[in-house]
Structures are given as C-alpha cells and as structure tokens.
Amino acid sequence: MKAVCWHGAHDVRVETVADPKILNPRDAILKVTATTICGSDLHIYDGYIPTMQAGDIMGHEFMGEIVEVGPEVRKLKRGDRVVVSSIIGCGQCYFCSQQMWSLCDNSNPNGWMQEPLFGFSTSGIFGYSHLFGGYAGSFAEYIRIPFADYGAIRVPNGIPDEKILPISDAFPTGYMGAELCNIQPGDIVAVWGAGPVGQFAMLSAQLLGAERVIAIDRVPERLALAQRFAKAEPINYEEVDAGEALKEMTGGRGPDACIDAVGLEAHGMGAEGLYDKAKQAVRLETDRPHVLRQMMVACRKGGTLSVMGVYSGFVDKLPMGAAFNKGLTFRMGQMFGQKYIPMLVDLVEQGKIDPSQVFTHQLPLEQTKQGFEMFKHKQDNCIKVLLRP
C-alpha cells in the first residue's frame, strides 16, 4: 500500500509499504477514506517530537471502512463506516473505565520510555512517535486499529466524510478544552489560536453556555472564520497587545477562562519570541510557552487555564508568581476522544453543527508534502487540509 513516511524534519515521503495485518484478536483493519493534517502533526514535521524513526507512518485523525476484524471484535463488522479516535484505549483499565481514555494503562507498549519523563505511562496514539506506542498512522491506504471495539465508532452512511472527519481528533480536542473550563452562565472565554482545534474550542464554549468568546490569532482568514463559525470576537495580536485588548474587552477584569489551542510552537513577539526560538533551536527548552505566559497574566483572578495545545517536554520562564497569587486553576491533557465522539456524531447527524467548515483544501495522499507546507505557512488561506488516500 501507499503511505506517508517520516524521514526527518521537513522530510516526508510517499512510499510503498507492507499492508497492515491483524496482530491481536481485538484488532480491525480499516480502509482509510479520509484523513487530515493536524496541528500536532506539524510538531512532528518540524522535528520537535522525540523518538520518531525513519520510515514511521504519520497521521492520527481519520475515518474509513472496516475491511477485516479479529475474532474477538464484537461491535464491528466488515463494511462498517467508522470514525476512529486518535487516542488508543483498552476500554478495561481504571482510566478507560473513568472515561479518561488518553491515560490508558494498557495501550502503549512503550510506556517505559515515558516513565522517566512523565512518571507514568499514558495511552498510545496513532502515528505519533514511539514514545506514544510506535503505532503506524493514518496517512496510508489501510491502518490497523487496536482495541477496535472501543476506538472505532460507527457513523451514518449519508453524511459526507468532511463533516465526520474532524470528530476523530480536532473537534473532541476543542470540546474537551472548553469543558475543562467549567463554563458558567455569563462567562467570557478567550481562545489562543484560531486553527481547527481553536475553532472547535470556541464553538464548544458557545455550546456550553459562554456569553462571549474571544479569538486571538494573527491570520486574518482564521479570525474571519472564528467570527462566522463560532461568533467569536477577534483580536489580531500583531496589531494590538492581546493582554491589553482583553482587559479592555472585559472591563478590566480579564476573561473567566483561557484556552491554549496552540502548543509548543507558539509565535511570540519581539525579544520574547526571539528568546524562545533561540532556546528551542539549541534544545535548551523543547517548547515555546509564549501562549502559556500570556494566559497566566491575562486570565482573571480565580480563573481557569485549559491547555489543549500539545507540549512535549520543558518550558522556561513561566510567571508562576502570577498564577499562584491569582489563584488560577490549570487543566490540560490529551483529549478523551471516546468520551466525546458519539455525542459529537449525534450533533452532526441532527444538523446542529457542520464541522466541514474548517476544511479549505482537499489533496490526494501523494501531495501530503505540499499540504504540510501549505498548512504550516498558511498559504492560499489554508486552515485545514483533507487528504484522500
């Protein structure tokens, strides 16, 4: 089969690789009908996620048709159309039973790699380095789905792929980011990053009862989409100081909750931005925490910070004094996909939400490299790229 393989920073190649096989009786094999480049894939593309190996198949946001099932798969059969959570959960450990699927005890065979960094092992993730299990990803014609009964959710045949695909990862990530804010009536929620996850975080904040949502980005077309898609009020941080603008827009109090939908490659301004880029380039810090710093200062006293942008390791110069003295609550993590996916599929099936609005481009799998460059550099008004194997 054809698949997109990683060979180093900015070096991805479409190659012929072996077809996946059933390795465990709870596995299924999926024919991928649609997949997409996620913002966290850019961190791999740019070389910031450790333990990637040459030849690894990328991709973790996808859907398709079941073509083979193992003998212990009970809920799925050949021909089922499914959307698959990017998070791999066993469905039986303590954390899966508590709906905290990304903390699964049993789905990451390389948990020993994580323990020195994280203290404990987390779940496996498709196509996201050997640190997260070394699983082959979805930028391929076919993919093996471990614990298929728990990760692959059947979806109606009458809904186009582009309306279902974001429910694999970006939509539940944004929804969880908003849910972690514990939104109350009248709350104002500020979201840093108006990419796909940010768009879904803003929309979800509205669904959960926020009175106002504020979008912070520098790309005009992303801010315009946030206004249309999530009724958000825009701040272009290249035109105004985001912190000062938030104070003015909230009567001097600050937003009740702040969501980081950017992660480790945040773009800082001025000397701070240069400082982070230099330290990251020589690996004196792994992540650029510009958004974290801004949120810690901008959030109102007693507010909540929700972090859904991916961080891989270590950051520098966080204003912990501000966070401590203001009594801020931090909530964060890889999303609990299986918890949210059925509910989000229902919302789409009922016609209440159209997630396809985030897609601006469709490309064949052979043009994945062009898709990465377009997405990374925001070329041609690109917000999200759908790939067709």
C-alpha angles and dihedrals in degrees: 000000000000119000139166109246129194117231101166141310109335090355112112122152136189105233140168110253136168118283114252119257137202105269100168129032089242093057129106131193117227129200102219112229097172137008134164144207111255126202089247089056086064089062088059092043090053092048100247100120111083128223097037111144130205109269096027112145112235132211136081109181110080153121138197148127127313109239101170137016133196120242093258097051106112108171102046137059138182112289096029114139110222144171113219128215113236086223117080114217130177093215094220110068124092094264096048090048087054091051091249093126099165089061094058114154097210113038100074113075089184096055089127088071091058100046097078089051103034103022090235139037121262130199128292120260126203115254095352107121133281089279086072097043106289092255119167112252137230102259086100142081092253136018137189115238113205117205085013096178089064104037105039114069121193116240132192117272095225098066118087118246093245091062092052104035098078089057088072092071123327098058097046089044091055092043093051089048090056094042091053088060092069089222116211128194110284095022123147114216123195119201122198110210126032097208119118096289090046091050091053092045090055093046090047092050088056091048090051093054109268112160094211134013123198123201120208118195141116101229111093096209091052091051090047091052090049089056093049100036102037104016088240127165109236132230117185102202092200089062101039138016103266095212094051092044091053091051091052094046093050099045093257095302102096129230118307091229136014127204124202107211094162112065133179100353098055115158112236126195128236123340094348092056092049090047093054094045092050094048092047092048092058092037096245084131125015099209137042106231099188093126093048090054092049094048093049091055099037100047117097120253111281092015132138131250116204115194116197099147108101120258119187107188138326136007134190139222102011114173095240090161090064093047094047099044093044092051096235123180118220120206124171149136149124107304125268093232101176090054094060107026099083092049093048092048088054091052091053093045090052090053094241095122134028109200092178090083090085092063114093100161140034121199137171117252090254089067097053092117090056089047091055093050093046092048095043096049096035091237122174091011089294117180103157134358123214113207123207115204 
